[in-house]
Amino acid sequence: MTTLLDYCSLIRSKNAGPFTLTFDFMCHDQTAYDALVATGFLNKELFATLYGTTPDQILLVHHPLALAVKVSLPRPAAQGGPHDTDCYAGQQYAPLMDMEIAQT
């Protein structure tokens, strides 16, 4: 089974302000970056499904010089609000960790 950890040396989620989540996927090397991007795994539809939004509200940016992919989207609940279960958004990446990635 191939997962994000096979491609990335750092995977994190965090706040990008009180209303936005951001995810960073930093790859081991150029080969891992190229392979991860080629899978198409990190896409707007995946994040829309997992985080209850629509693809048009998601910003997905490839940073080839940094060997990284960044994804930003609206937080499900405002930071510190009564329905916020992860004030710093540091655990929001967890649902992605065990997902199998089809290799191309």
PDB file as gemmi writes it, atoms N, CA and C in Angstrom:
CRYST1    1.000    1.000    1.000  90.00  90.00  90.00 P 1                      
ATOM      1  N   MET A   1       0.850  -1.185   0.000  1.00  0.00           N  
ATOM      2  CA  MET A   1       0.000   0.000   0.000  1.00  0.00           C  
ATOM      3  C   MET A   1       0.895   1.246   0.000  1.00  0.00           C  
ATOM      4  N   THR A   2       0.597   2.186  -0.870  1.00  0.00           N  
ATOM      5  CA  THR A   2       1.330   3.443  -0.946  1.00  0.00           C  
ATOM      6  C   THR A   2       0.500   4.537  -0.289  1.00  0.00           C  
ATOM      7  N   THR A   3       1.127   5.321   0.598  1.00  0.00           N  
ATOM      8  CA  THR A   3       0.454   6.427   1.274  1.00  0.00           C  
ATOM      9  C   THR A   3       1.260   7.708   1.082  1.00  0.00           C  
ATOM     10  N   LEU A   4       0.755   8.800   1.595  1.00  0.00           N  
ATOM     11  CA  LEU A   4       1.455  10.077   1.492  1.00  0.00           C  
ATOM     12  C   LEU A   4       2.853  10.028   2.099  1.00  0.00           C  
ATOM     13  N   LEU A   5       3.045   9.226   3.131  1.00  0.00           N  
ATOM     14  CA  LEU A   5       4.360   9.144   3.760  1.00  0.00           C  
ATOM     15  C   LEU A   5       5.419   8.537   2.841  1.00  0.00           C  
ATOM     16  N   ASP A   6       4.991   7.812   1.820  1.00  0.00           N  
ATOM     17  CA  ASP A   6       5.943   7.288   0.844  1.00  0.00           C  
ATOM     18  C   ASP A   6       6.499   8.399  -0.046  1.00  0.00           C  
ATOM     19  N   TYR A   7       5.788   9.505  -0.150  1.00  0.00           N  
ATOM     20  CA  TYR A   7       6.198  10.628  -0.992  1.00  0.00           C  
ATOM     21  C   TYR A   7       6.715  11.820  -0.190  1.00  0.00           C  
ATOM     22  N   CYS A   8       6.165  12.020   1.001  1.00  0.00           N  
ATOM     23  CA  CYS A   8       6.390  13.270   1.737  1.00  0.00           C  
ATOM     24  C   CYS A   8       7.218  13.086   3.003  1.00  0.00           C  
ATOM     25  N   SER A   9       8.107  14.041   3.234  1.00  0.00           N  
ATOM     26  CA  SER A   9       8.863  14.065   4.482  1.00  0.00           C  
ATOM     27  C   SER A   9       8.157  14.921   5.531  1.00  0.00           C  
ATOM     28  N   LEU A  10       7.243  15.786   5.086  1.00  0.00           N  
ATOM     29  CA  LEU A  10       6.467  16.609   6.006  1.00  0.00           C  
ATOM     30  C   LEU A  10       5.052  16.763   5.478  1.00  0.00           C  
ATOM     31  N   ILE A  11       4.092  16.464   6.338  1.00  0.00           N  
ATOM     32  CA  ILE A  11       2.671  16.658   6.041  1.00  0.00           C  
ATOM     33  C   ILE A  11       2.098  17.387   7.242  1.00  0.00           C  
ATOM     34  N   ARG A  12       1.478  18.519   6.987  1.00  0.00           N  
ATOM     35  CA  ARG A  12       0.922  19.261   8.116  1.00  0.00           C  
ATOM     36  C   ARG A  12      -0.314  20.034   7.690  1.00  0.00           C  
ATOM     37  N   SER A  13      -1.118  20.338   8.689  1.00  0.00           N  
ATOM     38  CA  SER A  13      -2.259  21.232   8.514  1.00  0.00           C  
ATOM     39  C   SER A  13      -2.139  22.295   9.585  1.00  0.00           C  
ATOM     40  N   LYS A  14      -2.662  23.462   9.277  1.00  0.00           N  
ATOM     41  CA  LYS A  14      -2.598  24.559  10.239  1.00  0.00           C  
ATOM     42  C   LYS A  14      -3.581  25.640   9.832  1.00  0.00           C  
ATOM     43  N   ASN A  15      -3.755  26.599  10.707  1.00  0.00           N  
ATOM     44  CA  ASN A  15      -4.596  27.746  10.407  1.00  0.00           C  
ATOM     45  C   ASN A  15      -3.890  28.660   9.419  1.00  0.00           C  
ATOM     46  N   ALA A  16      -4.694  29.256   8.567  1.00  0.00           N  
ATOM     47  CA  ALA A  16      -4.225  30.353   7.722  1.00  0.00           C  
ATOM     48  C   ALA A  16      -5.207  31.491   7.992  1.00  0.00           C  
ATOM     49  N   GLY A  17      -5.296  31.862   9.239  1.00  0.00           N  
ATOM     50  CA  GLY A  17      -6.302  32.810   9.702  1.00  0.00           C  
ATOM     51  C   GLY A  17      -7.429  32.053  10.378  1.00  0.00           C  
ATOM     52  N   PRO A  18      -8.370  32.748  10.986  1.00  0.00           N  
ATOM     53  CA  PRO A  18      -9.428  32.078  11.754  1.00  0.00           C  
ATOM     54  C   PRO A  18     -10.482  31.373  10.907  1.00  0.00           C  
ATOM     55  N   PHE A  19     -10.482  31.592   9.606  1.00  0.00           N  
ATOM     56  CA  PHE A  19     -11.521  31.007   8.756  1.00  0.00           C  
ATOM     57  C   PHE A  19     -10.974  30.101   7.661  1.00  0.00           C  
ATOM     58  N   THR A  20      -9.653  29.859   7.647  1.00  0.00           N  
ATOM     59  CA  THR A  20      -9.041  29.088   6.566  1.00  0.00           C  
ATOM     60  C   THR A  20      -8.091  28.036   7.116  1.00  0.00           C  
ATOM     61  N   LEU A  21      -8.181  26.832   6.546  1.00  0.00           N  
ATOM     62  CA  LEU A  21      -7.237  25.744   6.818  1.00  0.00           C  
ATOM     63  C   LEU A  21      -6.236  25.699   5.683  1.00  0.00           C  
ATOM     64  N   THR A  22      -5.011  25.345   5.985  1.00  0.00           N  
ATOM     65  CA  THR A  22      -4.045  25.109   4.927  1.00  0.00           C  
ATOM     66  C   THR A  22      -3.292  23.822   5.221  1.00  0.00           C  
ATOM     67  N   PHE A  23      -2.964  23.121   4.164  1.00  0.00           N  
ATOM     68  CA  PHE A  23      -2.244  21.851   4.243  1.00  0.00           C  
ATOM     69  C   PHE A  23      -0.965  21.994   3.437  1.00  0.00           C  
ATOM     70  N   ASP A  24       0.129  21.458   3.961  1.00  0.00           N  
ATOM     71  CA  ASP A  24       1.406  21.456   3.254  1.00  0.00           C  
ATOM     72  C   ASP A  24       1.870  20.018   3.093  1.00  0.00           C  
ATOM     73  N   PHE A  25       2.261  19.681   1.879  1.00  0.00           N  
ATOM     74  CA  PHE A  25       2.791  18.362   1.559  1.00  0.00           C  
ATOM     75  C   PHE A  25       4.166  18.580   0.942  1.00  0.00           C  
ATOM     76  N   MET A  26       5.221  18.280   1.689  1.00  0.00           N  
ATOM     77  CA  MET A  26       6.585  18.527   1.238  1.00  0.00           C  
ATOM     78  C   MET A  26       7.258  17.187   0.955  1.00  0.00           C  
ATOM     79  N   CYS A  27       7.665  17.028  -0.270  1.00  0.00           N  
ATOM     80  CA  CYS A  27       8.156  15.730  -0.737  1.00  0.00           C  
ATOM     81  C   CYS A  27       9.627  15.502  -0.411  1.00  0.00           C  
ATOM     82  N   HIS A  28       9.993  14.214  -0.374  1.00  0.00           N  
ATOM     83  CA  HIS A  28      11.357  13.790  -0.059  1.00  0.00           C  
ATOM     84  C   HIS A  28      12.367  14.352  -1.056  1.00  0.00           C  
ATOM     85  N   ASP A  29      12.026  14.275  -2.337  1.00  0.00           N  
ATOM     86  CA  ASP A  29      12.957  14.684  -3.391  1.00  0.00           C  
ATOM     87  C   ASP A  29      12.167  14.906  -4.680  1.00  0.00           C  
ATOM     88  N   GLN A  30      12.878  15.257  -5.737  1.00  0.00           N  
ATOM     89  CA  GLN A  30      12.224  15.557  -7.017  1.00  0.00           C  
ATOM     90  C   GLN A  30      11.448  14.356  -7.547  1.00  0.00           C  
ATOM     91  N   THR A  31      12.017  13.174  -7.419  1.00  0.00           N  
ATOM     92  CA  THR A  31      11.346  11.962  -7.902  1.00  0.00           C  
ATOM     93  C   THR A  31      10.027  11.747  -7.161  1.00  0.00           C  
ATOM     94  N   ALA A  32      10.045  11.918  -5.848  1.00  0.00           N  
ATOM     95  CA  ALA A  32       8.818  11.743  -5.055  1.00  0.00           C  
ATOM     96  C   ALA A  32       7.790  12.817  -5.409  1.00  0.00           C  
ATOM     97  N   TYR A  33       8.241  14.047  -5.585  1.00  0.00           N  
ATOM     98  CA  TYR A  33       7.321  15.132  -5.956  1.00  0.00           C  
ATOM     99  C   TYR A  33       6.662  14.834  -7.304  1.00  0.00           C  
ATOM    100  N   ASP A  34       7.462  14.493  -8.286  1.00  0.00           N  
ATOM    101  CA  ASP A  34       6.920  14.205  -9.615  1.00  0.00           C  
ATOM    102  C   ASP A  34       5.942  13.039  -9.572  1.00  0.00           C  
ATOM    103  N   ALA A  35       6.273  12.012  -8.802  1.00  0.00           N  
ATOM    104  CA  ALA A  35       5.396  10.839  -8.703  1.00  0.00           C  
ATOM    105  C   ALA A  35       4.088  11.183  -7.996  1.00  0.00           C  
ATOM    106  N   LEU A  36       4.157  11.948  -6.913  1.00  0.00           N  
ATOM    107  CA  LEU A  36       2.939  12.326  -6.192  1.00  0.00           C  
ATOM    108  C   LEU A  36       2.028  13.170  -7.077  1.00  0.00           C  
ATOM    109  N   VAL A  37       2.581  14.157  -7.732  1.00  0.00           N  
ATOM    110  CA  VAL A  37       1.769  15.001  -8.617  1.00  0.00           C  
ATOM    111  C   VAL A  37       1.146  14.161  -9.729  1.00  0.00           C  
ATOM    112  N   ALA A  38       1.897  13.227 -10.272  1.00  0.00           N  
ATOM    113  CA  ALA A  38       1.394  12.379 -11.359  1.00  0.00           C  
ATOM    114  C   ALA A  38       0.213  11.506 -10.930  1.00  0.00           C  
ATOM    115  N   THR A  39       0.129  11.146  -9.648  1.00  0.00           N  
ATOM    116  CA  THR A  39      -0.988  10.319  -9.193  1.00  0.00           C  
ATOM    117  C   THR A  39      -2.313  11.071  -9.241  1.00  0.00           C  
ATOM    118  N   GLY A  40      -2.257  12.394  -9.106  1.00  0.00           N  
ATOM    119  CA  GLY A  40      -3.491  13.175  -9.056  1.00  0.00           C  
ATOM    120  C   GLY A  40      -4.243  13.007  -7.748  1.00  0.00           C  
ATOM    121  N   PHE A  41      -3.630  12.385  -6.761  1.00  0.00           N  
ATOM    122  CA  PHE A  41      -4.295  12.113  -5.487  1.00  0.00           C  
ATOM    123  C   PHE A  41      -4.728  13.396  -4.786  1.00  0.00           C  
ATOM    124  N   LEU A  42      -3.828  14.360  -4.712  1.00  0.00           N  
ATOM    125  CA  LEU A  42      -4.143  15.628  -4.059  1.00  0.00           C  
ATOM    126  C   LEU A  42      -4.922  16.495  -5.040  1.00  0.00           C  
ATOM    127  N   ASN A  43      -6.232  16.451  -4.914  1.00  0.00           N  
ATOM    128  CA  ASN A  43      -7.084  17.202  -5.827  1.00  0.00           C  
ATOM    129  C   ASN A  43      -8.218  17.875  -5.060  1.00  0.00           C  
ATOM    130  N   LYS A  44      -8.839  18.838  -5.687  1.00  0.00           N  
ATOM    131  CA  LYS A  44      -9.890  19.621  -5.031  1.00  0.00           C  
ATOM    132  C   LYS A  44     -11.076  18.765  -4.606  1.00  0.00           C  
ATOM    133  N   GLU A  45     -11.425  17.783  -5.400  1.00  0.00           N  
ATOM    134  CA  GLU A  45     -12.584  16.935  -5.076  1.00  0.00           C  
ATOM    135  C   GLU A  45     -12.349  16.138  -3.791  1.00  0.00           C  
ATOM    136  N   LEU A  46     -11.133  15.638  -3.602  1.00  0.00           N  
ATOM    137  CA  LEU A  46     -10.802  14.899  -2.377  1.00  0.00           C  
ATOM    138  C   LEU A  46     -11.006  15.783  -1.150  1.00  0.00           C  
ATOM    139  N   PHE A  47     -10.460  16.987  -1.188  1.00  0.00           N  
ATOM    140  CA  PHE A  47     -10.564  17.884  -0.042  1.00  0.00           C  
ATOM    141  C   PHE A  47     -11.996  18.369   0.166  1.00  0.00           C  
ATOM    142  N   ALA A  48     -12.726  18.579  -0.911  1.00  0.00           N  
ATOM    143  CA  ALA A  48     -14.122  18.988  -0.787  1.00  0.00           C  
ATOM    144  C   ALA A  48     -14.929  17.903  -0.083  1.00  0.00           C  
ATOM    145  N   THR A  49     -14.697  16.663  -0.446  1.00  0.00           N  
ATOM    146  CA  THR A  49     -15.410  15.542   0.168  1.00  0.00           C  
ATOM    147  C   THR A  49     -15.040  15.382   1.640  1.00  0.00           C  
ATOM    148  N   LEU A  50     -13.753  15.411   1.944  1.00  0.00           N  
ATOM    149  CA  LEU A  50     -13.303  15.186   3.325  1.00  0.00           C  
ATOM    150  C   LEU A  50     -13.656  16.325   4.273  1.00  0.00           C  
ATOM    151  N   TYR A  51     -13.689  17.552   3.759  1.00  0.00           N  
ATOM    152  CA  TYR A  51     -13.831  18.707   4.647  1.00  0.00           C  
ATOM    153  C   TYR A  51     -15.111  19.499   4.422  1.00  0.00           C  
ATOM    154  N   GLY A  52     -16.068  18.892   3.722  1.00  0.00           N  
ATOM    155  CA  GLY A  52     -17.420  19.443   3.634  1.00  0.00           C  
ATOM    156  C   GLY A  52     -17.532  20.801   2.964  1.00  0.00           C  
ATOM    157  N   THR A  53     -16.832  20.969   1.854  1.00  0.00           N  
ATOM    158  CA  THR A  53     -16.934  22.210   1.103  1.00  0.00           C  
ATOM    159  C   THR A  53     -17.098  21.876  -0.377  1.00  0.00           C  
ATOM    160  N   THR A  54     -16.974  22.848  -1.226  1.00  0.00           N  
ATOM    161  CA  THR A  54     -17.085  22.604  -2.665  1.00  0.00           C  
ATOM    162  C   THR A  54     -15.733  22.851  -3.323  1.00  0.00           C  
ATOM    163  N   PRO A  55     -15.465  22.171  -4.428  1.00  0.00           N  
ATOM    164  CA  PRO A  55     -14.160  22.323  -5.082  1.00  0.00           C  
ATOM    165  C   PRO A  55     -13.817  23.770  -5.442  1.00  0.00           C  
ATOM    166  N   ASP A  56     -14.813  24.579  -5.749  1.00  0.00           N  
ATOM    167  CA  ASP A  56     -14.524  25.962  -6.132  1.00  0.00           C  
ATOM    168  C   ASP A  56     -14.041  26.821  -4.963  1.00  0.00           C  
ATOM    169  N   GLN A  57     -14.151  26.322  -3.734  1.00  0.00           N  
ATOM    170  CA  GLN A  57     -13.665  27.052  -2.563  1.00  0.00           C  
ATOM    171  C   GLN A  57     -12.255  26.619  -2.149  1.00  0.00           C  
ATOM    172  N   ILE A  58     -11.656  25.745  -2.928  1.00  0.00           N  
ATOM    173  CA  ILE A  58     -10.354  25.178  -2.580  1.00  0.00           C  
ATOM    174  C   ILE A  58      -9.275  25.740  -3.504  1.00  0.00           C  
ATOM    175  N   LEU A  59      -8.180  26.131  -2.896  1.00  0.00           N  
ATOM    176  CA  LEU A  59      -7.008  26.585  -3.644  1.00  0.00           C  
ATOM    177  C   LEU A  59      -5.951  25.493  -3.529  1.00  0.00           C  
ATOM    178  N   LEU A  60      -5.540  24.952  -4.656  1.00  0.00           N  
ATOM    179  CA  LEU A  60      -4.517  23.911  -4.704  1.00  0.00           C  
ATOM    180  C   LEU A  60      -3.370  24.456  -5.546  1.00  0.00           C  
ATOM    181  N   VAL A  61      -2.184  24.539  -4.930  1.00  0.00           N  
ATOM    182  CA  VAL A  61      -1.034  25.132  -5.609  1.00  0.00           C  
ATOM    183  C   VAL A  61       0.143  24.164  -5.570  1.00  0.00           C  
ATOM    184  N   HIS A  62       0.726  23.936  -6.734  1.00  0.00           N  
ATOM    185  CA  HIS A  62       1.931  23.123  -6.827  1.00  0.00           C  
ATOM    186  C   HIS A  62       3.127  24.062  -6.790  1.00  0.00           C  
ATOM    187  N   HIS A  63       4.110  23.715  -5.964  1.00  0.00           N  
ATOM    188  CA  HIS A  63       5.339  24.501  -5.831  1.00  0.00           C  
ATOM    189  C   HIS A  63       6.517  23.605  -6.215  1.00  0.00           C  
ATOM    190  N   PRO A  64       6.776  23.447  -7.511  1.00  0.00           N  
ATOM    191  CA  PRO A  64       7.813  22.503  -7.931  1.00  0.00           C  
ATOM    192  C   PRO A  64       9.212  22.840  -7.417  1.00  0.00           C  
ATOM    193  N   LEU A  65       9.549  24.110  -7.295  1.00  0.00           N  
ATOM    194  CA  LEU A  65      10.884  24.454  -6.801  1.00  0.00           C  
ATOM    195  C   LEU A  65      11.057  24.094  -5.326  1.00  0.00           C  
ATOM    196  N   ALA A  66       9.952  24.090  -4.589  1.00  0.00           N  
ATOM    197  CA  ALA A  66       9.990  23.711  -3.175  1.00  0.00           C  
ATOM    198  C   ALA A  66       9.657  22.238  -2.963  1.00  0.00           C  
ATOM    199  N   LEU A  67       9.346  21.519  -4.048  1.00  0.00           N  
ATOM    200  CA  LEU A  67       8.940  20.111  -3.983  1.00  0.00           C  
ATOM    201  C   LEU A  67       7.737  19.951  -3.054  1.00  0.00           C  
ATOM    202  N   ALA A  68       6.772  20.847  -3.190  1.00  0.00           N  
ATOM    203  CA  ALA A  68       5.644  20.885  -2.262  1.00  0.00           C  
ATOM    204  C   ALA A  68       4.326  21.152  -2.979  1.00  0.00           C  
ATOM    205  N   VAL A  69       3.259  20.742  -2.316  1.00  0.00           N  
ATOM    206  CA  VAL A  69       1.896  21.045  -2.737  1.00  0.00           C  
ATOM    207  C   VAL A  69       1.202  21.683  -1.542  1.00  0.00           C  
ATOM    208  N   LYS A  70       0.473  22.751  -1.794  1.00  0.00           N  
ATOM    209  CA  LYS A  70      -0.254  23.458  -0.732  1.00  0.00           C  
ATOM    210  C   LYS A  70      -1.729  23.469  -1.106  1.00  0.00           C  
ATOM    211  N   VAL A  71      -2.566  23.214  -0.114  1.00  0.00           N  
ATOM    212  CA  VAL A  71      -4.016  23.226  -0.310  1.00  0.00           C  
ATOM    213  C   VAL A  71      -4.624  24.091   0.786  1.00  0.00           C  
ATOM    214  N   SER A  72      -5.480  25.030   0.389  1.00  0.00           N  
ATOM    215  CA  SER A  72      -6.167  25.887   1.363  1.00  0.00           C  
ATOM    216  C   SER A  72      -7.661  25.829   1.106  1.00  0.00           C  
ATOM    217  N   LEU A  73      -8.439  25.893   2.201  1.00  0.00           N  
ATOM    218  CA  LEU A  73      -9.888  25.810   2.104  1.00  0.00           C  
ATOM    219  C   LEU A  73     -10.525  26.424   3.341  1.00  0.00           C  
ATOM    220  N   PRO A  74     -11.810  26.727   3.264  1.00  0.00           N  
ATOM    221  CA  PRO A  74     -12.490  27.280   4.445  1.00  0.00           C  
ATOM    222  C   PRO A  74     -12.499  26.275   5.594  1.00  0.00           C  
ATOM    223  N   ARG A  75     -12.296  26.776   6.808  1.00  0.00           N  
ATOM    224  CA  ARG A  75     -12.401  25.917   7.987  1.00  0.00           C  
ATOM    225  C   ARG A  75     -13.855  25.474   8.161  1.00  0.00           C  
ATOM    226  N   PRO A  76     -14.092  24.242   8.597  1.00  0.00           N  
ATOM    227  CA  PRO A  76     -15.461  23.795   8.870  1.00  0.00           C  
ATOM    228  C   PRO A  76     -16.138  24.622   9.965  1.00  0.00           C  
ATOM    229  N   ALA A  77     -15.354  25.125  10.917  1.00  0.00           N  
ATOM    230  CA  ALA A  77     -15.857  25.995  11.988  1.00  0.00           C  
ATOM    231  C   ALA A  77     -14.798  27.059  12.245  1.00  0.00           C  
ATOM    232  N   ALA A  78     -15.212  28.255  12.547  1.00  0.00           N  
ATOM    233  CA  ALA A  78     -14.269  29.337  12.815  1.00  0.00           C  
ATOM    234  C   ALA A  78     -13.367  28.966  13.986  1.00  0.00           C  
ATOM    235  N   GLN A  79     -12.112  29.362  13.906  1.00  0.00           N  
ATOM    236  CA  GLN A  79     -11.157  29.069  14.965  1.00  0.00           C  
ATOM    237  C   GLN A  79     -11.656  29.623  16.298  1.00  0.00           C  
ATOM    238  N   GLY A  80     -11.683  28.757  17.302  1.00  0.00           N  
ATOM    239  CA  GLY A  80     -12.087  29.158  18.644  1.00  0.00           C  
ATOM    240  C   GLY A  80     -13.580  29.257  18.846  1.00  0.00           C  
ATOM    241  N   GLY A  81     -14.358  28.986  17.799  1.00  0.00           N  
ATOM    242  CA  GLY A  81     -15.809  29.035  17.921  1.00  0.00           C  
ATOM    243  C   GLY A  81     -16.341  27.840  18.689  1.00  0.00           C  
ATOM    244  N   PRO A  82     -17.619  27.850  19.020  1.00  0.00           N  
ATOM    245  CA  PRO A  82     -18.192  26.770  19.835  1.00  0.00           C  
ATOM    246  C   PRO A  82     -18.159  25.399  19.172  1.00  0.00           C  
ATOM    247  N   HIS A  83     -18.047  25.342  17.855  1.00  0.00           N  
ATOM    248  CA  HIS A  83     -18.025  24.052  17.152  1.00  0.00           C  
ATOM    249  C   HIS A  83     -16.626  23.657  16.688  1.00  0.00           C  
ATOM    250  N   ASP A  84     -15.619  24.434  17.067  1.00  0.00           N  
ATOM    251  CA  ASP A  84     -14.240  24.156  16.681  1.00  0.00           C  
ATOM    252  C   ASP A  84     -13.671  23.072  17.588  1.00  0.00           C  
ATOM    253  N   THR A  85     -13.207  21.985  16.990  1.00  0.00           N  
ATOM    254  CA  THR A  85     -12.636  20.878  17.761  1.00  0.00           C  
ATOM    255  C   THR A  85     -11.112  20.804  17.659  1.00  0.00           C  
ATOM    256  N   ASP A  86     -10.519  21.699  16.881  1.00  0.00           N  
ATOM    257  CA  ASP A  86      -9.069  21.693  16.679  1.00  0.00           C  
ATOM    258  C   ASP A  86      -8.621  23.137  16.463  1.00  0.00           C  
ATOM    259  N   CYS A  87      -8.445  23.850  17.552  1.00  0.00           N  
ATOM    260  CA  CYS A  87      -8.212  25.300  17.523  1.00  0.00           C  
ATOM    261  C   CYS A  87      -7.064  25.713  16.599  1.00  0.00           C  
ATOM    262  N   TYR A  88      -6.000  24.930  16.556  1.00  0.00           N  
ATOM    263  CA  TYR A  88      -4.852  25.292  15.723  1.00  0.00           C  
ATOM    264  C   TYR A  88      -4.854  24.566  14.378  1.00  0.00           C  
ATOM    265  N   ALA A  89      -5.842  23.720  14.152  1.00  0.00           N  
ATOM    266  CA  ALA A  89      -5.993  22.955  12.907  1.00  0.00           C  
ATOM    267  C   ALA A  89      -4.825  22.002  12.663  1.00  0.00           C  
ATOM    268  N   GLY A  90      -4.089  21.683  13.692  1.00  0.00           N  
ATOM    269  CA  GLY A  90      -2.924  20.827  13.556  1.00  0.00           C  
ATOM    270  C   GLY A  90      -3.219  19.358  13.344  1.00  0.00           C  
ATOM    271  N   GLN A  91      -4.463  18.942  13.500  1.00  0.00           N  
ATOM    272  CA  GLN A  91      -4.819  17.527  13.336  1.00  0.00           C  
ATOM    273  C   GLN A  91      -5.684  17.265  12.107  1.00  0.00           C  
ATOM    274  N   GLN A  92      -5.931  18.271  11.312  1.00  0.00           N  
ATOM    275  CA  GLN A  92      -6.852  18.135  10.189  1.00  0.00           C  
ATOM    276  C   GLN A  92      -6.318  17.271   9.054  1.00  0.00           C  
ATOM    277  N   TYR A  93      -5.026  17.051   9.010  1.00  0.00           N  
ATOM    278  CA  TYR A  93      -4.440  16.207   7.974  1.00  0.00           C  
ATOM    279  C   TYR A  93      -4.668  14.720   8.227  1.00  0.00           C  
ATOM    280  N   ALA A  94      -5.045  14.348   9.435  1.00  0.00           N  
ATOM    281  CA  ALA A  94      -5.120  12.940   9.837  1.00  0.00           C  
ATOM    282  C   ALA A  94      -5.952  12.053   8.900  1.00  0.00           C  
ATOM    283  N   PRO A  95      -7.120  12.472   8.397  1.00  0.00           N  
ATOM    284  CA  PRO A  95      -7.887  11.576   7.518  1.00  0.00           C  
ATOM    285  C   PRO A  95      -7.150  11.191   6.231  1.00  0.00           C  
ATOM    286  N   LEU A  96      -6.158  11.953   5.844  1.00  0.00           N  
ATOM    287  CA  LEU A  96      -5.417  11.672   4.615  1.00  0.00           C  
ATOM    288  C   LEU A  96      -4.337  10.610   4.795  1.00  0.00           C  
ATOM    289  N   MET A  97      -3.912  10.380   6.007  1.00  0.00           N  
ATOM    290  CA  MET A  97      -2.714   9.588   6.257  1.00  0.00           C  
ATOM    291  C   MET A  97      -2.835   8.116   5.885  1.00  0.00           C  
ATOM    292  N   ASP A  98      -3.966   7.517   6.073  1.00  0.00           N  
ATOM    293  CA  ASP A  98      -4.112   6.082   5.801  1.00  0.00           C  
ATOM    294  C   ASP A  98      -4.738   5.783   4.454  1.00  0.00           C  
ATOM    295  N   MET A  99      -4.996   6.819   3.667  1.00  0.00           N  
ATOM    296  CA  MET A  99      -5.620   6.585   2.371  1.00  0.00           C  
ATOM    297  C   MET A  99      -4.603   6.020   1.395  1.00  0.00           C  
ATOM    298  N   GLU A 100      -5.024   5.004   0.649  1.00  0.00           N  
ATOM    299  CA  GLU A 100      -4.142   4.388  -0.328  1.00  0.00           C  
ATOM    300  C   GLU A 100      -4.096   5.242  -1.593  1.00  0.00           C  
ATOM    301  N   ILE A 101      -2.891   5.412  -2.109  1.00  0.00           N  
ATOM    302  CA  ILE A 101      -2.691   6.212  -3.322  1.00  0.00           C  
ATOM    303  C   ILE A 101      -2.347   5.249  -4.455  1.00  0.00           C  
ATOM    304  N   ALA A 102      -3.146   5.315  -5.514  1.00  0.00           N  
ATOM    305  CA  ALA A 102      -2.873   4.485  -6.688  1.00  0.00           C  
ATOM    306  C   ALA A 102      -1.675   5.056  -7.426  1.00  0.00           C  
ATOM    307  N   GLN A 103      -0.693   4.219  -7.689  1.00  0.00           N  
ATOM    308  CA  GLN A 103       0.508   4.659  -8.410  1.00  0.00           C  
ATOM    309  C   GLN A 103       0.257   4.601  -9.908  1.00  0.00           C  
ATOM    310  N   THR A 104       0.871   5.558 -10.604  1.00  0.00           N  
ATOM    311  CA  THR A 104       0.735   5.574 -12.067  1.00  0.00           C  
ATOM    312  C   THR A 104       1.941   4.962 -12.722  1.00  0.00           C  
TER     313      THR A 104                                                      
END                                                                             
